[in-house]
Amino acid sequence: MSGILEIKRKGAKHPPAQRDISAIYKAVQAYHIRHDPPQDTPGYWEWAISDIQAVSNQYNNSPLIKDLLAAALSDLEREYKRLLAEQGGT
């Protein structure tokens, strides 16, 4: 039992860093808006990937930011395929 008390005491001195979930969602939303609609240009996907890395790095590549950015990128890919299909592309 003293081990648990010791952990609680140490934790009280150094509480875990709070992550700003609101800021994470806003960053992902801003990323998604910047890249929507997807473009059929040579530099578009390079820009999308370099930007996704920059946004993720701003939040220390936390699992939450990575998962949300992956979902946004997946949505952009779906939309890109839909646009290509409408244009008769592959």
N, C-alpha and C positions, 0 to 999 in steps of 0.2 A: 504494500500500500504506500510506503514511503516513496517508491519510485514514481508513482503517479503524481504525488504531491510535488516532487522535485521537478517533473516535467511542467506542471502547471505554474510553478514559481518561475522557472526559466522562461516560459512562454509569456508571462506577464511583463517581463523586462523587455522582451523583443517580440511584440505582436507581429503576426504575419502581415506582409504588405497587402494593402487593399488594392484590388484591381478595379479599374473603372469600367464596368461592363457597359455603361451607357456610351462611353467614348469608343469602346471597341465596336459596338454596333454602328455608331455614327461613321466611324472610319471605313467599315465595310460597305455601308450604304453609299458613302461618297465615292468609293472605288467603283462600285457597281454602276452608279450614275455616270461617272467619267467614261466608262467603257461601253455604255449602252446607247445606241445599238452597236453591235459588233460591225467592224468594217472589213471589206474584202480588199485589203491593201497589204503589201509586203511587210510593212513595219508595225501593223496593228498588234499582232500577237506578241511580237518582241516587246512592244511597249506595255501590253497588258501583263506580261510575265515579269518584266523588270519592276513595274509599279506594284504588283502583288507582293514581290519580295520586299520592296521598300516599306509598304504598309505593315507587313508582318513583322519586319525588324523593329518598327516603332513600338511594337507591343511585345518585344522580346520573344517573338515566335511562339507565343502562348498557344496551347492546344485549342482554345476557343477561337482565337483570331484565325488560326490555320483552317479550322473546320468551316468557319463562316466564309472565309475567302474562297475555299474550295467549292462551297455551294454556289457562290456568286459566279465563279469561273465556269462551273458546270452549266449554270443558267445561260451564260453568254455563249457557250459552245452550242447548246440546244437552239438558241435563237439564231446563231450563225448558220447552222444546218437548215433551219426552217427558211431563212432568207435565201439560201442557195437553192433549195428545192423550189421556191416560188419563182426564182429566176431561171429554172431549168438546169441548174448546175448539179454537181454530184455531192 
